[in-house]
Amino acid sequence: MRRSEERILTTHTGSLPRPPELTRLYVRRARGESVDAAELENLGRAALRRIVRKQADAGVDIGNNGEQQREGFFLHIRHRMSGFGGSWQRRTRADALRYPVFKQMMEQQLAAREAVSNMGPPKAIGEVRYLGPAAIEAECADFQGALAETGTHFVEPFLTARILRQRGCLSRGTRGGPQRGVRDDRPARLSAAARLPGPRPRAPPVVPGSAAR
């Protein structure tokens, strides 16, 4: 991991706005509608190339794929893992409950935009395990291809990853508690990420009960 030794290196949290046409396909798929897989793949790769260029144009030093090929913060996990089904309703944020005006404003903003909602995620109904490394390897390969095609050379490229021990998001079991039996996928993620240009990734420590991006 590069440090800001000579100057402050600029970066961001990982998720960047997706084009409306791509978001619409994600929304339709989340509703259970039929979506053309080839169209989704092509739009995702086009959005990836666009967002890599925009980061470079903005002067971002440590850039990523903007999560363009994922429909949300963590919901893409259901397409890469077994053991999920149905849905459950996440609790409203405490700060929104404490300030009704803010809650109303937030609800109006969410209702006005077309996006895949994080408030009704799937629940764990069985043993959760990865379906294989193909999806993450393809995501890494597409990112590397976009960097080469656009001639972008970040000081350091990165990809975000989710830890399913994150309580209150995706890993809620059918009995109301966190799903157990989650298989650790870090070796697969690190193996795929190691193919990206730049320093070799290192496994972050897992802190029980902590939330991770």
N, C-alpha and C positions, 0 to 999 in steps of 0.2 A: 504494500500500500504506500503510495507516494505521500510525502509530507510537504507542507507549504514552507520550505526552507528558505527560498530566495524571494518568494512572493506568495500572496494568498491564491491558492488554486480554487477555481470556481467549480461548483457542481450543483446538484439538485437531489430531491428525494427519490426520484426514479420514474414516477408516472407523469406523462405529459399528455395534453389534449389530443384526442384522436379525431380524424376527419369525420364529418357527419355521416357520409355514406357508409363508412366502416362501422360506426357506432350503431347505425340502424340495423345492420346485419347482426351485430351482437345482441341487440334488443330482441329481434325476431327469434334468434336461436334460443335465447333465455325464456321466451314465451312458449317454446316447444314447436315453433313453426319450422317448416322445411327451408333450409338455406343451402344454396349452391356452394359446396366445399371449395371448388376451384376459384369462384369469385371471391370468397372470403380470404383465401390464401393470397390471391393476387392483390387485393386491396390492402391486406395486412403488410405485404412486402413493399408496396408502393408507399404506404404510410411510414414504414420504417426508414426507407431511403430519404423521405422528406424530412422526418424529424432529426435524422442524423445531420443533414445539411443545415437545418435551422439551429441546432446546437452549436455547430461549428461557426456559423455566421454570427451567432450571439457571443462568441468568445468563451464558451464553456470548455474548461480544461479536462474535467473528468466526466465524460458523457456515456450515455447508454442507449438502449433501443427504445426508450420512452414507454415500454410495455405496450407497444402498439399492437402486438399480436396476442394480447390478453384482453378479455373484456372488462376486467376490473382489478381491484387491489389484490384480491385473493381468490375470486370465484373461478379462475381458470383451472384451479386445482381439481375441480370435479371432472374435468375432461382428461386428467392425467392420472387419476387414482380410482381405485375401486372402493366400495364400501359406503358410498354416499347416495342418498335418495330423499325424496320428499323435500320439505322445507320447514323452517321454524321462524318465528318473528323475534328479531333482536330487540332488546330493550332500548328505549329512547335515551340518548345521552343525558347524563346528570345535569350538565350545564344548560341544556335545552329545557329540561323540566323546571329548573330553578328560575329561568327567565322566559316567561310565556311569549313575550314580544319577539325574542330571538327565535324561539321555536316556530312561531308562525312565519317569520321571515324565511327560515331555513326550509320549511315545508313548501312555501310558495316557490322558492328557487328550484327545489327538486322537482316540483310538479311542472314547472315551465320548461324543463330541459328533457331531452330524450337520452336516457342512459340506462344501463343495467343497474338495478338497485342492489345495494349491499344489505338491505334490511331484512330480506327474506332468503337467507342462504340455505343451501341443502344441509341436511343433518346426517351424522354418521349412523348408519344402520347395520354395519358389519365391520369386519376387520378392514382397516385402511392400509392399503399397500399400493406402491407405485406400479403402473402398468408396463413400465420399461423406460429406458433412457431416450427413446426415439424423439419424443417431443422436445425435451430440453436440448438434445443434440441438434435438432433442426433449428431451434430458436438461436442457439449460439452460432450455427453455420450461417444463418440468414444475416445475423448482426455482423459477422466477420465479412460476409459478402458485401453488405451495404457500406461498410467502412472502406473496402477496397474499391468498390464501384464509384463512390463519391470522392475518393481521394482524401478522406478525413483521417487525421492523425491526432487523436486525443492524447493528452499527456498520459492518461490512463483510462481505458474503457472498463465498464462494469455492467453487471446484470443483477437485478434484485432477485431475492429468493425468499420464500415463505417458510416459517417454521410452524408446523401444525399444532404445537403446544400452546399456541396463542389462544387464550381463553376468550369466549364470547364472540368469536368470528365464525369459524367453519366447523370446528371439531366439537360440536355439542352432540352428545349421544341421545338415543331414543328415550332414555330414562332421565334426561335433564342434566346429566353430568358430562364432563369432557370424555370424548371417546378414547378408550385405551387400546393398546395394540398397534399404535402408529409406528410404521417402520421408518427408520432413519434413512433419508435419501441423500445425506450430505456427500457420501463418496461419489455417487452418480453425478451430482451437481458440480462438484469440484473437478471431476474428470472432464466433464464437458466444458466448463469454464476455463480450464487450463489450456484449451486450444485457442483462446482469444489472445491477441497481442498484448504484451505488457507483462508485469510481474506475475508470477504464479500465485493463484489464490490460496488462502489459508483458511482452514475450518475455524469458524468463530466458536467460542465456548458457549455451551447451552446452559442457561441459568434457569432452574426450575421455576415455573410460574411467571416467567417474564414474557413480555410481548416483543416480537421482533418484526422488522420490516421485511 
